[in-house]
Amino acid sequence: MDGIKSVASTFAMMTFAILYFGVMLTAGMFDPMGDKVVSWCKGDPLKVLVGTAVLAAFVSLDGDGTTTVMICCTAMIPIYNRLGIKKIYLATLIILMNCIMNLIPWGGPTARVMSVMNLDAGVILAPLVPGMILSAIYVIGVSYYLGLKERKRLGIMNVTNEVHKVEASEEEMAWKRPNLILFNLALTIAIVVALVMGLASSAILFGVGTAIALVVNYPNQKVQRNVISSLAPDMINVVMMVLGAGVLMGILNGPENAGMSNAIAEFLVSVIPESLGRFFAVIIAIISAPGTYLLNNDAFYYGVLPPLAATAEAYGFTNLQIGFASLMGQAFHFLSPLVPFIYLLMDQTEITLAEYQGYIFRWCIGIFVIFMAVGLALGYLPIL
């Protein structure tokens, strides 16, 4: 129950976020946007993939993975479908950019490190910025490489008016609201801005936004129910997985089972020989990779990091060096089955967990290597 409570806000936010963006998609808000992007790309998969990476970078600035997935998938999946681009590439670029941008101070892991290691936002952000910039460039390079592969496989499509038309049933066409596109766009922008500014809980913002969207676009209650019913299967599949992840986190971190996380932390400390103390910052960085994969961020940063930090301080490492080292493993965190929003991404891109982890892992290594290299070069991962 504690685990379920811990994901309650995520559960509520994802429920309303899926409904909200589903309503926007049903009403046709993204139809002209998709047409213009496809037209601008001239049917070129290379431009579409690079555009996906750039879009994911900007949308990820709000620090929320679910919002990034919903916005990027809703906007880009119709384009991927029309051009025949592999959607595993969409998932890859979203995850790579999000794991980089998630290191901003209002992102989850950095906020936890700040609280555990008593660091100010500016202090921890400064050493992270060089690695974030280089990693973002790396992801743009990945998108360019994947774009070249898709261009070679698919060619550059000769986009015609026929390609622009979205296939839809008679009922779906009746639900389109072309006259309300500007209103829906303004409402969406307002919600995203409110999210970035932290004006209210994301669950509240999407809940209110969904209510407004339904009332304005579909004032007839029977039509409202039909629209919600058409969106419900996707929503239920995803949010049930979130509850499952919550149960698993509760087993690891619940008050009656707290010994599980503590035992993991004590084991990690005990297996490191004292002679390797001078490399302890690098060791923490390496431990953080499997640590943030096997455990959720709360378990790792509140359960595992404190004993590691105490050991590192005894060897002479500073709080900033320890905090920076503990964030290196975030390159792999979104591969963890304990991250709720990845189930939404897999559902949207129609891939399995095995495909998701197996393919994206290889690209995550590049981000990890970049951050480690920057840390070693700039002295944030010192060898004493």
Secondary structure, DSSP 8 states (H G I E B T S, - for coil): -HHHHHTHHHHHHHHHHHHHHHHHHHHTTTHHHHHHHHHHHTT-HHHHHHHHHHHHHHHGGGS-HHHHHHHHHHHHHHHHHHHT--HHHHHHHHHHHHHHHTTSTTSHHHHHHHHHHT--HHHHHHHHHHHHHHHHHHHHHHHHHHHHHHHHHH------HHHHS----HHHHHH--GGGHHHHHHHHHHHHHHHHHT-S-HHHHHHHHHHHHHHHH--SHHHHHHHHHHHHHHHHHHHHHHHHHHHHHHHHHSGGGTHHHHHHHHHHHHTS-GGGGGGHHHHHHHHHHHHHHHS-HHIIIIIIHHHHHHHHHHTT--HHHHHHHHTTTHHHHTTSTT-THHHHHHHHHT--HHHHHHHHHHHHHHHHHHHHHHHHHHTSS---
